[in-house]
Amino acid sequence: MLALAAGTLAGCAGPAAQPGHAPADFSVSVEVRQDATGLDPVWLIVMPGGEMFGARGDRTAKSPSPPLIRTLSRREVDEVWTLTDATGVWASAPVPGVSDAPSREGDTGGVIVSASGARVRRTVRFQPVTPEALALTRRLRALAWAD
């Protein structure tokens, strides 16, 4: 199970961008505490300039921000954008497993996404893990540590 939670903005319409091309201000933060796929817990962040930060292990309220790992190329940022969009976090129509409810104790992870000045607060519970959520998680891990 992987849960994805995102930042906040009334209405959940996605940002305007060319398909496959991330807006200049796109950022994503993915936290996986526990995953049915057997992946170890991680916290990975991609900032608008492509800077990627990350840390292995469980994140707590007192965890420091993760350190800079590397800077992604524009092509890699576009790929992460496409994978993030495929999870359904920007969908204006209901998506199975996606709700506007805040994350709750026991959730196994979270995602914060923003782009084109839009932020969406979403909790996504994948039971089982969707191929889209798994693809995003695995690609970010590969970009960070070549898993």
MDAnalysis code that builds the backbone (N, CA, C; Angstrom):
import MDAnalysis as mda
import numpy as np

u = mda.Universe.empty(441, n_residues=147, atom_resindex=np.repeat(np.arange(147), 3), trajectory=True)
u.add_TopologyAttr("name", ["N", "CA", "C"] * 147)
u.add_TopologyAttr("resid", np.arange(1, 148))
u.add_TopologyAttr("resname", ["MET", "LEU", "ALA", "LEU", "ALA", "ALA", "GLY", "THR", "LEU", "ALA", "GLY", "CYS", "ALA", "GLY", "PRO", "ALA", "ALA", "GLN", "PRO", "GLY", "HIS", "ALA", "PRO", "ALA", "ASP", "PHE", "SER", "VAL", "SER", "VAL", "GLU", "VAL", "ARG", "GLN", "ASP", "ALA", "THR", "GLY", "LEU", "ASP", "PRO", "VAL", "TRP", "LEU", "ILE", "VAL", "MET", "PRO", "GLY", "GLY", "GLU", "MET", "PHE", "GLY", "ALA", "ARG", "GLY", "ASP", "ARG", "THR", "ALA", "LYS", "SER", "PRO", "SER", "PRO", "PRO", "LEU", "ILE", "ARG", "THR", "LEU", "SER", "ARG", "ARG", "GLU", "VAL", "ASP", "GLU", "VAL", "TRP", "THR", "LEU", "THR", "ASP", "ALA", "THR", "GLY", "VAL", "TRP", "ALA", "SER", "ALA", "PRO", "VAL", "PRO", "GLY", "VAL", "SER", "ASP", "ALA", "PRO", "SER", "ARG", "GLU", "GLY", "ASP", "THR", "GLY", "GLY", "VAL", "ILE", "VAL", "SER", "ALA", "SER", "GLY", "ALA", "ARG", "VAL", "ARG", "ARG", "THR", "VAL", "ARG", "PHE", "GLN", "PRO", "VAL", "THR", "PRO", "GLU", "ALA", "LEU", "ALA", "LEU", "THR", "ARG", "ARG", "LEU", "ARG", "ALA", "LEU", "ALA", "TRP", "ALA", "ASP"])
u.atoms.positions = np.array([
    [0.846, -1.168, 0.000],
    [0.000, 0.000, 0.000],
    [0.889, 1.227, 0.000],
    [0.531, 2.189, -0.804],
    [1.261, 3.444, -0.887],
    [0.245, 4.551, -0.833],
    [0.417, 5.505, 0.017],
    [-0.508, 6.629, 0.092],
    [0.199, 7.869, -0.403],
    [-0.493, 8.685, -1.150],
    [0.069, 9.916, -1.681],
    [-0.778, 11.076, -1.183],
    [-0.172, 12.072, -0.554],
    [-0.901, 13.256, -0.116],
    [-0.268, 14.452, -0.781],
    [-1.034, 15.483, -1.097],
    [-0.468, 16.614, -1.804],
    [-0.860, 17.941, -1.177],
    [-0.096, 19.051, -1.422],
    [-0.268, 20.419, -0.944],
    [-1.692, 20.924, -0.946],
    [-2.180, 22.143, -1.070],
    [-3.604, 22.477, -1.024],
    [-3.992, 23.628, -1.934],
    [-5.144, 23.499, -2.574],
    [-5.767, 24.527, -3.387],
    [-7.196, 24.099, -3.606],
    [-8.126, 25.031, -3.460],
    [-9.521, 24.688, -3.718],
    [-9.658, 24.284, -5.171],
    [-10.433, 23.272, -5.411],
    [-10.552, 22.741, -6.770],
    [-9.314, 21.934, -7.077],
    [-9.487, 20.862, -7.795],
    [-8.354, 19.976, -7.994],
    [-7.972, 19.837, -9.448],
    [-8.316, 20.822, -10.247],
    [-7.924, 20.766, -11.647],
    [-6.418, 20.881, -11.741],
    [-5.854, 20.164, -12.654],
    [-4.411, 20.169, -12.819],
    [-3.923, 21.444, -13.465],
    [-2.644, 21.687, -13.384],
    [-2.052, 22.874, -13.974],
    [-1.993, 22.767, -15.486],
    [-2.006, 23.901, -16.132],
    [-1.876, 23.915, -17.582],
    [-0.408, 23.745, -17.963],
    [-0.129, 22.758, -18.763],
    [1.233, 22.523, -19.238],
    [1.150, 21.680, -20.490],
    [2.176, 21.768, -21.312],
    [2.222, 20.918, -22.481],
    [2.442, 19.487, -22.027],
    [1.716, 18.546, -22.627],
    [1.918, 17.149, -22.242],
    [3.391, 16.754, -22.362],
    [3.901, 16.105, -21.315],
    [5.282, 15.647, -21.324],
    [6.312, 16.689, -20.955],
    [5.876, 17.944, -20.727],
    [6.809, 19.014, -20.383],
    [6.397, 19.637, -19.054],
    [7.222, 19.484, -18.056],
    [6.923, 20.013, -16.728],
    [6.941, 21.532, -16.730],
    [5.983, 22.166, -16.027],
    [6.052, 23.616, -15.844],
    [7.334, 23.981, -15.100],
    [7.802, 25.192, -15.284],
    [9.062, 25.625, -14.671],
    [9.027, 25.538, -13.150],
    [7.832, 25.669, -12.540],
    [7.748, 25.655, -11.076],
    [7.297, 24.302, -10.515],
    [7.342, 23.238, -11.318],
    [6.932, 21.905, -10.856],
    [7.838, 21.413, -9.745],
    [7.233, 20.913, -8.673],
    [7.977, 20.248, -7.610],
    [7.146, 19.082, -7.111],
    [7.825, 18.087, -6.597],
    [7.145, 16.921, -6.041],
    [7.956, 16.397, -4.868],
    [7.253, 15.977, -3.831],
    [7.879, 15.357, -2.667],
    [7.168, 14.032, -2.434],
    [7.920, 12.955, -2.395],
    [7.354, 11.619, -2.201],
    [7.949, 11.011, -0.945],
    [7.074, 10.558, -0.072],
    [7.501, 9.887, 1.152],
    [6.867, 8.502, 1.164],
    [7.679, 7.489, 1.296],
    [7.196, 6.116, 1.413],
    [7.649, 5.588, 2.756],
    [6.692, 5.301, 3.624],
    [7.030, 4.747, 4.936],
    [7.074, 3.228, 4.880],
    [6.145, 2.668, 4.154],
    [6.065, 1.214, 4.061],
    [5.421, 0.923, 2.722],
    [5.888, -0.085, 2.044],
    [5.368, -0.351, 0.713],
    [5.238, -1.843, 0.493],
    [4.107, -2.248, -0.005],
    [3.843, -3.668, -0.241],
    [4.808, -4.281, -1.251],
    [5.500, -3.455, -2.007],
    [6.446, -3.966, -2.994],
    [7.764, -4.376, -2.354],
    [7.938, -4.047, -1.084],
    [9.175, -4.397, -0.397],
    [10.240, -3.318, -0.479],
    [9.902, -2.151, -1.037],
    [10.868, -1.052, -1.108],
    [11.081, -0.475, 0.290],
    [12.317, -0.109, 0.585],
    [12.625, 0.498, 1.875],
    [12.037, 1.895, 1.952],
    [11.734, 2.388, 3.172],
    [11.213, 3.735, 3.343],
    [12.186, 4.791, 2.815],
    [11.641, 5.811, 2.157],
    [12.436, 6.918, 1.612],
    [11.629, 8.204, 1.645],
    [12.344, 9.329, 1.524],
    [11.732, 10.633, 1.326],
    [12.524, 11.279, 0.206],
    [11.865, 11.556, -0.926],
    [12.524, 12.112, -2.106],
    [11.803, 13.370, -2.556],
    [12.571, 14.408, -2.875],
    [12.022, 15.699, -3.282],
    [12.705, 16.141, -4.569],
    [11.904, 16.616, -5.537],
    [12.439, 17.250, -6.740],
    [11.930, 18.684, -6.733],
    [12.846, 19.643, -6.764],
    [12.518, 21.065, -6.729],
    [12.416, 21.617, -8.149],
    [11.862, 22.841, -8.299],
    [11.664, 23.411, -9.636],
    [12.916, 23.479, -10.509],
    [14.074, 23.667, -9.937],
    [15.300, 23.723, -10.728],
    [15.871, 22.353, -11.043],
    [15.167, 21.284, -10.640],
    [15.644, 19.929, -10.874],
    [16.502, 19.384, -9.747],
    [16.718, 20.178, -8.686],
    [17.508, 19.691, -7.560],
    [16.749, 18.553, -6.888],
    [17.438, 17.457, -6.648],
    [16.825, 16.302, -6.012],
    [17.452, 16.085, -4.646],
    [16.583, 16.015, -3.644],
    [16.983, 15.786, -2.265],
    [16.413, 14.442, -1.840],
    [17.093, 13.757, -0.945],
    [16.548, 12.480, -0.520],
    [17.223, 11.917, 0.698],
    [16.475, 11.058, 1.369],
    [16.991, 10.348, 2.532],
    [16.288, 9.006, 2.619],
    [17.034, 8.011, 3.014],
    [16.469, 6.685, 3.254],
    [15.978, 6.610, 4.689],
    [15.027, 5.733, 4.932],
    [14.529, 5.507, 6.282],
    [13.234, 6.249, 6.535],
    [12.655, 5.974, 7.706],
    [11.386, 6.580, 8.093],
    [11.561, 8.057, 8.416],
    [10.589, 8.849, 8.003],
    [10.563, 10.279, 8.290],
    [9.679, 10.504, 9.503],
    [10.119, 11.365, 10.404],
    [9.314, 11.737, 11.562],
    [9.100, 13.243, 11.533],
    [8.281, 13.721, 12.454],
    [8.028, 15.158, 12.539],
    [9.301, 15.943, 12.829],
    [10.301, 15.309, 13.418],
    [11.551, 15.981, 13.765],
    [12.682, 15.704, 12.775],
    [12.368, 14.995, 11.688],
    [13.407, 14.699, 10.698],
    [13.870, 15.980, 10.020],
    [15.178, 16.147, 9.849],
    [15.674, 17.311, 9.103],
    [15.366, 17.132, 7.619],
    [15.414, 18.225, 6.898],
    [15.238, 18.129, 5.450],
    [16.323, 17.240, 4.887],
    [15.977, 16.443, 3.871],
    [16.998, 15.545, 3.315],
    [18.062, 16.321, 2.546],
    [19.251, 15.753, 2.409],
    [20.343, 16.439, 1.710],
    [20.179, 16.388, 0.191],
    [20.854, 17.313, -0.481],
    [20.901, 17.336, -1.942],
    [21.639, 16.093, -2.426],
    [21.037, 15.400, -3.395],
    [21.661, 14.212, -3.972],
    [22.278, 14.544, -5.317],
    [21.502, 15.223, -6.165],
    [21.956, 15.536, -7.516],
    [20.987, 16.525, -8.152],
    [21.321, 16.998, -9.334],
    [20.418, 17.845, -10.104],
    [19.999, 17.065, -11.344],
    [18.684, 16.958, -11.531],
    [18.140, 16.227, -12.667],
    [18.227, 17.064, -13.940],
    [18.344, 16.394, -15.054],
    [18.305, 17.080, -16.344],
    [16.860, 17.488, -16.634],
    [16.670, 18.372, -17.587],
    [15.322, 18.799, -17.972],
    [14.501, 17.588, -18.431],
    [15.117, 16.693, -19.159],
    [14.427, 15.484, -19.632],
    [13.967, 14.634, -18.453],
    [14.804, 14.496, -17.428],
    [14.439, 13.716, -16.244],
    [13.301, 14.379, -15.471],
    [13.323, 15.711, -15.357],
    [12.235, 16.426, -14.684],
    [10.931, 16.218, -15.458],
    [10.996, 16.300, -16.788],
    [9.802, 16.066, -17.606],
    [9.266, 14.653, -17.401],
    [10.164, 13.693, -17.275],
    [9.756, 12.311, -17.044],
    [9.060, 12.171, -15.687],
    [9.612, 12.801, -14.649],
    [9.000, 12.754, -13.323],
    [7.636, 13.428, -13.360],
    [7.519, 14.537, -14.085],
    [6.232, 15.232, -14.262],
    [5.194, 14.283, -14.870],
    [5.565, 13.607, -15.928],
    [4.651, 12.700, -16.619],
    [4.226, 11.559, -15.697],
    [5.162, 10.999, -14.948],
    [4.843, 9.913, -14.018],
    [3.961, 10.398, -12.867],
    [4.214, 11.607, -12.380],
    [3.393, 12.179, -11.308],
    [1.972, 12.399, -11.801],
    [1.835, 12.977, -12.987],
    [0.519, 13.237, -13.564],
    [-0.269, 11.934, -13.734],
    [0.399, 10.869, -14.105],
    [-0.265, 9.583, -14.346],
    [-0.875, 8.986, -13.078],
    [-0.420, 9.402, -11.887],
    [-0.981, 8.862, -10.643],
    [-2.397, 9.348, -10.396],
    [-2.804, 10.433, -11.049],
    [-4.148, 10.964, -10.870],
    [-4.256, 12.074, -9.853],
    [-3.149, 12.570, -9.298],
    [-3.238, 13.607, -8.265],
    [-3.832, 14.913, -8.779],
    [-3.742, 15.174, -10.090],
    [-4.296, 16.415, -10.636],
    [-5.720, 16.251, -11.155],
    [-6.232, 15.049, -11.195],
    [-7.527, 14.793, -11.828],
    [-8.647, 15.598, -11.175],
    [-9.475, 16.249, -12.004],
    [-10.614, 16.989, -11.471],
    [-11.795, 16.055, -11.233],
    [-11.859, 14.956, -11.960],
    [-12.897, 13.947, -11.743],
    [-12.409, 12.958, -10.689],
    [-13.337, 12.306, -9.989],
    [-12.906, 11.322, -8.983],
    [-12.026, 10.224, -9.577],
    [-10.993, 9.871, -8.850],
    [-10.083, 8.794, -9.229],
    [-10.145, 7.761, -8.105],
    [-10.318, 6.467, -8.433],
    [-10.374, 5.460, -7.370],
    [-9.163, 5.548, -6.445],
    [-9.426, 5.575, -5.146],
    [-8.353, 5.615, -4.158],
    [-7.844, 7.005, -3.842],
    [-8.359, 8.056, -4.523],
    [-7.910, 9.431, -4.299],
    [-9.010, 10.183, -3.570],
    [-8.647, 10.894, -2.507],
    [-9.641, 11.690, -1.793],
    [-9.023, 13.019, -1.382],
    [-9.884, 13.954, -0.995],
    [-9.424, 15.248, -0.503],
    [-9.189, 15.219, 1.001],
    [-9.418, 14.076, 1.625],
    [-9.213, 13.950, 3.070],
    [-7.733, 14.050, 3.397],
    [-7.395, 14.697, 4.513],
    [-5.980, 14.765, 4.900],
    [-5.463, 13.373, 5.237],
    [-4.154, 13.227, 5.147],
    [-3.561, 11.942, 5.507],
    [-3.849, 11.670, 6.978],
    [-3.827, 10.418, 7.341],
    [-4.137, 10.050, 8.720],
    [-3.072, 9.104, 9.254],
    [-3.068, 8.946, 10.566],
    [-2.102, 8.056, 11.187],
    [-2.263, 6.660, 10.596],
    [-1.161, 6.039, 10.294],
    [-1.202, 4.718, 9.692],
    [-1.038, 4.740, 8.184],
    [-1.182, 5.922, 7.554],
    [-0.920, 5.999, 6.122],
    [0.535, 5.630, 5.882],
    [0.812, 5.103, 4.718],
    [2.155, 4.597, 4.476],
    [3.010, 5.491, 3.621],
    [2.567, 6.707, 3.348],
    [3.407, 7.616, 2.594],
    [2.654, 8.849, 2.197],
    [3.310, 9.721, 1.454],
    [2.659, 10.932, 1.012],
    [3.387, 11.568, -0.145],
    [2.649, 12.415, -0.881],
    [3.243, 13.183, -1.972],
    [2.701, 14.590, -1.903],
    [3.554, 15.580, -2.086],
    [3.138, 16.973, -2.227],
    [3.543, 17.380, -3.627],
    [2.583, 17.923, -4.391],
    [2.832, 18.287, -5.780],
    [2.401, 19.724, -6.006],
    [3.197, 20.493, -6.728],
    [2.774, 21.831, -7.137],
    [3.355, 22.134, -8.508],
    [2.611, 22.960, -9.266],
    [3.058, 23.370, -10.595],
    [2.141, 24.470, -11.105],
    [2.683, 25.350, -11.927],
    [1.918, 26.441, -12.519],
    [1.124, 27.206, -11.467],
    [1.707, 27.365, -10.306],
    [1.057, 28.100, -9.230],
    [-0.041, 27.318, -8.538],
    [-0.274, 26.075, -8.899],
    [-1.342, 25.266, -8.303],
    [-0.760, 24.275, -7.306],
    [-1.488, 24.109, -6.221],
    [-1.145, 23.063, -5.253],
    [-2.425, 22.299, -4.973],
    [-2.315, 21.016, -4.838],
    [-3.475, 20.173, -4.609],
    [-3.264, 19.395, -3.335],
    [-4.261, 19.389, -2.475],
    [-4.175, 18.557, -1.278],
    [-4.979, 17.302, -1.568],
    [-4.291, 16.221, -1.639],
    [-4.927, 14.950, -1.937],
    [-4.296, 13.854, -1.097],
    [-5.090, 12.909, -0.709],
    [-4.586, 11.686, -0.113],
    [-4.952, 10.575, -1.072],
    [-3.972, 9.812, -1.484],
    [-4.186, 8.736, -2.425],
    [-3.813, 7.436, -1.742],
    [-4.780, 6.574, -1.597],
    [-4.529, 5.267, -0.980],
    [-4.663, 4.207, -2.058],
    [-3.587, 3.568, -2.388],
    [-3.583, 2.543, -3.411],
    [-3.587, 1.182, -2.740],
    [-4.674, 0.467, -2.889],
    [-4.804, -0.858, -2.303],
    [-5.344, -1.807, -3.360],
    [-4.539, -2.553, -4.055],
    [-3.083, -2.600, -3.941],
    [-2.444, -1.395, -4.622],
    [-1.138, -1.319, -4.554],
    [-0.391, -0.233, -5.183],
    [-0.706, -0.217, -6.679],
    [-1.040, 0.963, -7.208],
    [-1.316, 1.057, -8.637],
    [-0.004, 1.035, -9.414],
    [-0.058, 0.598, -10.656],
    [1.157, 0.628, -11.477],
    [1.724, 2.040, -11.613],
    [0.841, 3.053, -11.649],
    [1.295, 4.441, -11.803],
    [2.067, 4.925, -10.580],
    [1.555, 4.632, -9.382],
    [2.249, 5.035, -8.157],
    [3.566, 4.289, -8.024],
    [3.557, 3.030, -8.365],
    [4.775, 2.227, -8.292],
    [5.821, 2.736, -9.281],
    [5.379, 3.100, -10.495],
    [6.314, 3.612, -11.503],
    [6.966, 4.910, -11.031],
    [6.177, 5.825, -10.454],
    [6.734, 7.085, -9.945],
    [7.735, 6.810, -8.829],
    [7.353, 5.990, -7.867],
    [8.229, 5.695, -6.735],
    [9.534, 5.048, -7.185],
    [9.419, 4.054, -8.041],
    [10.626, 3.360, -8.501],
    [11.532, 4.260, -9.324],
    [10.954, 5.115, -10.168],
    [11.791, 6.000, -10.996],
    [12.524, 7.019, -10.131],
    [11.841, 7.584, -9.152],
    [12.509, 8.538, -8.263],
    [13.645, 7.859, -7.498],
    [13.406, 6.651, -7.025],
    [14.472, 5.916, -6.327],
    [15.654, 5.658, -7.266],
    [15.358, 5.288, -8.501],
    [16.431, 5.025, -9.467],
    [17.218, 6.296, -9.770],
    [16.532, 7.419, -9.919],
    [17.212, 8.679, -10.172],
    [18.083, 9.079, -8.978],
    [17.639, 8.743, -7.777],
    [18.374, 9.127, -6.579],
    [19.560, 8.204, -6.318],
    [19.322, 6.916, -6.370],
    [20.353, 5.970, -5.930],
    [20.625, 4.859, -6.920],
    [20.059, 4.935, -8.084],
    [20.244, 3.888, -9.099],
    [19.833, 2.528, -8.566],
    [18.671, 2.496, -7.858],
    [18.116, 1.226, -7.341],
    [17.777, 0.303, -8.488],
])
